Every structure is written in structure tokens, then in C-alpha cells.
Amino acid sequence: MTARRHSLSSPRSRPIHDPNTDARAVTYSGQVEQVGNEMVLLSKNLPLVDMYSALSNSDILDGLHPSDSGCQKMADVCSTALSQPVTGA
């Protein structure tokens, strides 16, 4: 059993231009997903929201932080994840 992952249906290109920063973001996202999966094993119902896939290059303001449009996309993805019914323990 793994945590429920919420993302956009079609992943986009890397949103972060700098390859080193992008690699760190991908590594961090993987670590967050691992913690989520561990929580599921402890019978915690935890949806994971994939913000990385939600954004495109034009949504990044300064090479790392989202612009207003990026924040709106992130809010939309969170809203979708939070509107899903909670099941299990």
C-alpha cells in the first residue's frame, strides 16, 4: 500500500531551470513521498500532492519560487487532493 499521490495527468518539462536546484527538488520530493508511504504503513491516511509536476518553467519566478500563476496552479492541485474522500483508518 502506498500513499495516494495527486498530480496533473500530464507531467510537464522541468519547472526549475538550474539543473542542480532541479535535482535537489526531485530528491526532496522523493523523500517526502517515502515519508508518506511510511505513514501509510502506520495506518495513517496521507495524500501526497505532487507540486513539481503541477508547474512549468513559466510558473517559476526566480528559478525556485512560484509566480502568482504558479501559486494558483499549486492551490488548484491541493484543492483537488483535499476534496477527495478519506478512506481507511
PyMOL commands that set and color helices and strands:
alter all, ss='L'
color gray80, all
select helices_A, chain A and resi 19-41+51-54+57-59+68-82
alter helices_A, ss='H'
color red, helices_A
select strands_A, chain A and resi 5-6+48-49
alter strands_A, ss='S'
color yellow, strands_A
deselect
rebuild
show_as cartoon
